[in-house]
Amino acid sequence: MKDMQDVEVIAPNFKRRLSGVTSTIIQLVPVQNRLGQKVSTLGPGLPASLPSMRWRHLLSLWKAPAQKPFRVWHARRNLEMLPGILMRDMLRMKLRLVFTSASQRAHSGWTRFLVSKMDAVVATSEKTASYLRVPNTVVLHGIDIARFSPPADKAAAKKACGLDGSRKFVGCFGRVRHQKGTDLFVDAMIALLPQRPAWSAIVAGRTTPQHAAFEAELKRKVENAGLSDRILFVGEHTNINDWYRALDLFIAPQRWEGFGLTPLEAMASGVPVVATDVGAFSEQIVRGAKETGTLIAANDLSAMTSAAAALMDDDARREAAGDRARRHVATHFAIEKEAERLGEVYARAIGR
């Protein structure tokens, strides 16, 4: 780690378990540093490639950074807000505290207390902002639009994933579990695929041990429907961007979601989306004349089946929506925009 006097923003991560918060830090910190924000991580469960500091470096926080009167402590959980408050208010360290909230429910009294002590608060969506009782700034998550991009040759992209380049594919990516609505996707495909012989479906994502029985039941259901060769369970892949490029339609069937990046990743890849109205999906997808996809009620299998059928059966509509989806994400959801907006929040917090 470089000299702590160069570090201007600290991004603590105090949970080892991989989560949406951890993923955000992993994706965002390199971009922030590339934009000159001088961010260092602190805590376990992060790749060694990220700039990081050790616990002993906290002793240097009594001094302000080289070019600024304060450092920013950017917390994303309660257990990260509390140390920041103690260091700033009891130990008198030169810190400004920023908290990002992704919650879409009323906070507990303890969380509200912690949030009230922050110098700045960020909400990851308008829906999240509606649950906050303090002034806040909405900063939507972004994605790497270079990594998630349309293929030059769709058939070749399918073949690169070991798929038939002449077929059309509808996908559902993410953890395989009830909360993610994987069963709704499978049920919709069982209803739709027999009448659409040119189409197949892909379920991609990790299944943790506690959800293994759930996945096994889905596979039994697919086998009983005689569709094991057309509803494919391909597991978890580090090159998931390549699998997005192989798709013609993406379905996000979640019953609940904090923010949710999969629709953005699909749209950035030129793939239109059918998504449930959870998380920030309503703030990601454009409906109407300039549609990039369709929004449906959560847990509504009939609506999902109908919306998917409409796009599967209309090649021109689906392809036009995919083209608009790519442009929409590139304009509004590039991860650089998220980093820039956070930089503005940091500057205002330091200037308080």
C-alpha positions as CSV (number, residue, x, y, z in Angstrom):
1,M,0.0,0.0,0.0
2,K,1.2,3.5,-0.9
3,D,1.7,6.1,1.8
4,M,-1.5,6.7,3.7
5,Q,-1.0,10.4,3.2
6,D,-1.9,9.9,-0.4
7,V,-5.2,8.2,0.4
8,E,-8.3,10.5,0.4
9,V,-11.2,7.9,0.6
10,I,-11.4,4.7,2.6
11,A,-13.9,2.1,1.6
12,P,-14.3,-0.4,4.5
13,N,-15.6,-3.9,3.9
14,F,-16.1,-5.7,7.2
15,K,-17.8,-8.9,6.0
16,R,-15.9,-11.8,4.4
17,R,-19.0,-13.2,2.7
18,L,-19.4,-12.1,-0.9
19,S,-22.4,-9.8,-1.2
20,G,-23.8,-7.0,-3.3
21,V,-21.9,-4.5,-1.2
22,T,-18.6,-6.4,-1.7
23,S,-19.2,-6.7,-5.4
24,T,-19.8,-3.0,-5.6
25,I,-16.5,-2.2,-3.9
26,I,-14.6,-4.6,-6.2
27,Q,-16.1,-3.1,-9.3
28,L,-16.0,0.5,-8.3
29,V,-12.7,1.2,-6.5
30,P,-10.5,0.6,-9.5
31,V,-12.6,3.0,-11.6
32,Q,-12.5,5.6,-8.8
33,N,-8.8,5.4,-8.6
34,R,-8.5,5.7,-12.4
35,L,-10.5,8.9,-12.1
36,G,-8.0,10.2,-9.5
37,Q,-10.1,9.8,-6.3
38,K,-7.4,7.9,-4.4
39,V,-9.5,5.3,-2.7
40,S,-8.2,2.5,-0.5
41,T,-10.1,-0.5,0.9
42,L,-9.9,-1.8,4.4
43,G,-11.1,-5.3,5.5
44,P,-11.3,-8.9,4.5
45,G,-12.9,-10.7,1.6
46,L,-11.5,-8.5,-1.2
47,P,-9.1,-9.3,-4.1
48,A,-5.4,-8.6,-3.5
49,S,-5.5,-6.6,-6.7
50,L,-7.4,-3.8,-5.0
51,P,-5.5,-1.0,-3.3
52,S,-5.8,-1.7,0.4
53,M,-4.6,-0.6,3.8
54,R,-4.0,-2.5,7.0
55,W,-5.5,-2.0,10.4
56,R,-2.3,-0.4,11.7
57,H,-2.7,2.3,9.1
58,L,-5.7,3.6,11.0
59,L,-3.2,5.3,13.4
60,S,-2.3,7.7,10.6
61,L,-5.8,9.0,10.3
62,W,-5.2,11.6,12.9
63,K,-3.4,13.5,10.1
64,A,-5.4,14.9,7.2
65,P,-4.5,13.6,3.7
66,A,-1.8,15.4,1.8
67,Q,-4.0,17.6,-0.4
68,K,-7.3,17.8,1.6
69,P,-8.5,18.8,5.1
70,F,-10.3,15.5,5.7
71,R,-10.5,12.0,4.5
72,V,-13.8,10.3,3.5
73,W,-14.8,7.1,5.3
74,H,-17.4,5.6,2.9
75,A,-19.5,3.0,4.8
76,R,-22.1,0.8,3.3
77,R,-23.2,-1.2,6.4
78,N,-24.0,-0.5,10.0
79,L,-20.9,-2.2,11.2
80,E,-18.9,0.2,9.1
81,M,-20.7,3.4,10.1
82,L,-20.2,2.8,13.8
83,P,-16.3,2.7,13.7
84,G,-16.4,5.8,11.5
85,I,-18.5,7.7,14.1
86,L,-16.2,6.6,16.9
87,M,-13.0,7.6,15.0
88,R,-14.4,11.0,14.1
89,D,-16.3,12.0,17.3
90,M,-14.3,10.3,20.0
91,L,-10.8,10.0,18.6
92,R,-11.1,13.3,16.7
93,M,-9.7,11.9,13.5
94,K,-9.9,14.1,10.4
95,L,-12.8,12.2,8.8
96,R,-16.0,12.9,6.9
97,L,-18.5,10.1,6.9
98,V,-20.5,9.0,3.9
99,F,-23.0,6.2,3.9
100,T,-24.6,4.4,0.9
101,S,-28.0,2.9,1.6
102,A,-29.5,0.2,-0.7
103,S,-32.3,-0.8,1.7
104,Q,-35.9,-0.7,0.4
105,R,-37.6,-0.9,3.8
106,A,-38.0,1.2,6.9
107,H,-34.7,1.3,8.8
108,S,-34.5,0.2,12.5
109,G,-34.1,2.8,15.1
110,W,-30.4,1.9,15.5
111,T,-29.8,2.3,11.8
112,R,-31.6,5.6,11.7
113,F,-29.4,6.8,14.6
114,L,-26.2,5.9,12.7
115,V,-27.4,7.4,9.5
116,S,-28.2,10.7,11.3
117,K,-24.6,11.0,12.2
118,M,-23.3,10.9,8.7
119,D,-21.9,13.9,6.9
120,A,-23.5,12.7,3.6
121,V,-25.9,9.9,2.6
122,V,-26.2,8.2,-0.8
123,A,-29.3,6.2,-1.9
124,T,-28.8,3.7,-4.7
125,S,-32.3,4.4,-6.2
126,E,-35.3,6.7,-5.8
127,K,-37.1,3.9,-4.1
128,T,-34.3,3.6,-1.6
129,A,-34.3,7.4,-1.1
130,S,-38.0,7.3,-0.2
131,Y,-37.2,5.3,3.0
132,L,-34.5,7.7,4.2
133,R,-35.4,10.4,6.7
134,V,-32.3,12.6,6.1
135,P,-31.2,14.6,3.0
136,N,-29.6,12.3,0.5
137,T,-28.2,12.1,-3.0
138,V,-29.4,9.3,-5.4
139,V,-26.5,7.7,-7.2
140,L,-27.5,4.7,-9.3
141,H,-25.1,1.9,-9.7
142,G,-23.3,1.5,-13.0
143,I,-21.6,-1.3,-14.9
144,D,-18.6,-1.8,-17.1
145,I,-20.0,-1.1,-20.5
146,A,-16.7,-2.3,-22.2
147,R,-17.0,-5.7,-20.5
148,F,-20.7,-5.9,-21.1
149,S,-21.2,-5.1,-24.8
150,P,-22.9,-6.6,-27.8
151,P,-21.1,-9.2,-30.0
152,A,-20.0,-8.4,-33.5
153,D,-21.4,-11.8,-34.5
154,K,-24.3,-13.2,-32.5
155,A,-24.0,-16.7,-33.9
156,A,-20.3,-16.8,-33.1
157,A,-21.0,-15.6,-29.6
158,K,-23.3,-18.5,-29.1
159,K,-20.8,-21.0,-30.4
160,A,-18.1,-19.6,-28.1
161,C,-20.3,-20.7,-25.2
162,G,-20.8,-24.1,-26.7
163,L,-24.3,-23.4,-27.9
164,D,-26.0,-23.9,-31.2
165,G,-25.4,-20.7,-33.2
166,S,-28.6,-21.1,-35.2
167,R,-30.9,-21.1,-32.1
168,K,-32.4,-18.3,-30.1
169,F,-31.8,-18.2,-26.3
170,V,-33.6,-16.6,-23.4
171,G,-31.7,-16.4,-20.2
172,C,-32.0,-15.9,-16.5
173,F,-28.7,-15.2,-14.7
174,G,-28.0,-14.9,-11.0
175,R,-28.1,-17.1,-7.8
176,V,-30.5,-20.0,-8.2
177,R,-32.9,-19.6,-5.3
178,H,-36.6,-18.8,-4.6
179,Q,-35.9,-15.1,-3.9
180,K,-34.4,-14.8,-7.3
181,G,-37.5,-16.3,-9.0
182,T,-35.7,-19.0,-10.8
183,D,-38.7,-21.3,-10.5
184,L,-40.9,-18.6,-12.2
185,F,-38.5,-18.5,-15.1
186,V,-38.4,-22.3,-15.4
187,D,-42.2,-22.5,-15.2
188,A,-42.6,-19.8,-17.9
189,M,-40.2,-21.6,-20.2
190,I,-42.0,-24.9,-19.7
191,A,-45.1,-23.1,-20.9
192,L,-43.5,-21.3,-23.8
193,L,-40.9,-23.5,-25.4
194,P,-43.1,-26.4,-26.7
195,Q,-44.8,-23.9,-29.1
196,R,-41.5,-22.2,-30.0
197,P,-39.1,-24.9,-31.4
198,A,-36.4,-22.4,-32.4
199,W,-35.9,-21.2,-28.8
200,S,-34.0,-22.6,-25.8
201,A,-33.5,-21.3,-22.3
202,I,-30.4,-20.9,-20.1
203,V,-30.2,-20.7,-16.3
204,A,-26.8,-19.5,-15.2
205,G,-25.6,-18.8,-11.7
206,R,-24.3,-20.3,-8.5
207,T,-26.4,-22.7,-6.4
208,T,-25.3,-22.7,-2.7
209,P,-25.7,-25.9,-0.7
210,Q,-28.8,-24.6,1.1
211,H,-30.5,-24.2,-2.2
212,A,-29.4,-27.4,-3.9
213,A,-32.7,-29.1,-3.3
214,F,-34.5,-26.1,-4.9
215,E,-32.4,-26.5,-8.0
216,A,-32.8,-30.3,-8.1
217,E,-36.6,-29.9,-8.0
218,L,-36.4,-27.4,-10.9
219,K,-34.3,-29.9,-12.9
220,R,-36.8,-32.7,-12.2
221,K,-39.7,-30.5,-13.4
222,V,-37.8,-29.7,-16.6
223,E,-37.0,-33.4,-17.1
224,N,-40.7,-34.3,-16.6
225,A,-41.7,-31.7,-19.2
226,G,-39.3,-33.4,-21.7
227,L,-37.2,-30.2,-22.0
228,S,-33.9,-31.1,-20.5
229,D,-32.1,-30.5,-23.8
230,R,-33.7,-27.0,-24.2
231,I,-33.7,-25.6,-20.6
232,L,-30.0,-25.6,-19.7
233,F,-28.6,-25.3,-16.2
234,V,-25.0,-24.1,-17.0
235,G,-23.8,-23.2,-13.4
236,E,-21.7,-20.3,-12.4
237,H,-19.2,-18.7,-14.9
238,T,-16.6,-16.0,-14.5
239,N,-17.1,-15.1,-18.1
240,I,-20.8,-14.3,-17.7
241,N,-20.4,-11.4,-20.1
242,D,-19.9,-13.9,-22.9
243,W,-23.1,-15.7,-21.9
244,Y,-25.0,-12.4,-22.1
245,R,-23.8,-11.9,-25.6
246,A,-25.3,-15.3,-26.6
247,L,-28.8,-14.2,-25.5
248,D,-31.7,-12.9,-27.5
249,L,-33.9,-12.1,-24.5
250,F,-33.2,-11.8,-20.8
251,I,-35.7,-12.3,-17.9
252,A,-35.1,-11.0,-14.4
253,P,-37.8,-12.8,-12.4
254,Q,-36.8,-11.7,-8.9
255,R,-39.3,-11.7,-6.1
256,W,-37.2,-9.2,-4.1
257,E,-34.0,-7.3,-4.9
258,G,-31.9,-4.6,-3.4
259,F,-30.8,-2.9,-6.6
260,G,-30.1,-5.6,-9.2
261,L,-27.5,-5.3,-11.9
262,T,-28.5,-8.2,-14.2
263,P,-30.9,-6.1,-16.4
264,L,-28.2,-3.5,-16.9
265,E,-25.7,-6.2,-17.8
266,A,-28.1,-7.7,-20.3
267,M,-29.1,-4.3,-21.9
268,A,-25.5,-3.3,-22.2
269,S,-25.0,-6.5,-24.2
270,G,-27.8,-5.4,-26.5
271,V,-30.4,-7.8,-25.0
272,P,-33.9,-6.5,-24.1
273,V,-35.3,-7.4,-20.7
274,V,-38.5,-8.6,-19.1
275,A,-38.1,-7.7,-15.4
276,T,-40.2,-7.7,-12.3
277,D,-40.9,-4.4,-10.6
278,V,-38.5,-4.9,-7.7
279,G,-35.2,-3.3,-6.7
280,A,-34.3,-0.5,-9.0
281,F,-35.5,-2.3,-12.2
282,S,-38.2,0.4,-12.8
283,E,-35.5,3.0,-12.9
284,Q,-33.3,1.0,-15.3
285,I,-35.8,-0.1,-18.0
286,V,-37.5,2.2,-20.5
287,R,-41.1,1.4,-21.5
288,G,-43.3,2.8,-24.2
289,A,-42.2,4.0,-27.6
290,K,-38.5,3.8,-26.7
291,E,-38.7,0.6,-24.8
292,T,-35.6,-1.3,-23.7
293,G,-37.8,-4.0,-22.1
294,T,-40.9,-4.8,-20.2
295,L,-41.7,-4.4,-16.5
296,I,-44.2,-6.8,-14.8
297,A,-45.5,-7.3,-11.3
298,A,-43.4,-9.5,-9.0
299,N,-44.4,-13.1,-8.6
300,D,-46.8,-13.0,-11.5
301,L,-46.1,-16.0,-13.7
302,S,-48.9,-15.2,-16.2
303,A,-47.6,-11.7,-16.8
304,M,-44.0,-13.1,-17.2
305,T,-45.1,-15.7,-19.7
306,S,-47.1,-13.1,-21.7
307,A,-44.4,-10.5,-21.7
308,A,-41.7,-13.0,-22.7
309,A,-43.9,-14.5,-25.5
310,A,-44.6,-11.0,-27.0
311,L,-40.8,-10.4,-27.4
312,M,-39.9,-13.9,-28.4
313,D,-42.5,-13.8,-31.2
314,D,-41.6,-10.4,-32.6
315,D,-38.0,-10.3,-34.0
316,A,-38.1,-6.7,-35.1
317,R,-39.4,-5.4,-31.8
318,R,-36.9,-7.5,-29.8
319,E,-33.9,-6.4,-31.9
320,A,-34.9,-2.7,-31.9
321,A,-35.4,-2.8,-28.1
322,G,-32.0,-4.5,-27.7
323,D,-30.3,-1.7,-29.8
324,R,-32.0,1.0,-27.7
325,A,-31.1,-0.9,-24.5
326,R,-27.4,-0.7,-25.3
327,R,-27.5,3.0,-26.0
328,H,-29.6,3.7,-22.9
329,V,-27.1,1.9,-20.5
330,A,-24.1,3.4,-22.2
331,T,-25.6,6.9,-21.7
332,H,-27.0,6.6,-18.2
333,F,-25.4,3.6,-16.4
334,A,-21.7,3.5,-17.2
335,I,-19.8,2.8,-14.0
336,E,-17.7,5.9,-14.6
337,K,-20.8,8.0,-14.1
338,E,-21.4,6.3,-10.7
339,A,-17.8,7.1,-9.7
340,E,-18.0,10.7,-10.8
341,R,-21.3,11.2,-8.9
342,L,-19.7,9.8,-5.7
343,G,-16.7,12.1,-6.2
344,E,-19.1,15.0,-6.1
345,V,-20.7,13.7,-2.9
346,Y,-17.2,13.4,-1.4
347,A,-16.3,16.9,-2.3
348,R,-19.5,18.3,-0.8
349,A,-18.9,16.3,2.4
350,I,-15.3,17.6,2.7
351,G,-16.4,21.1,2.1
352,R,-19.0,21.1,4.9
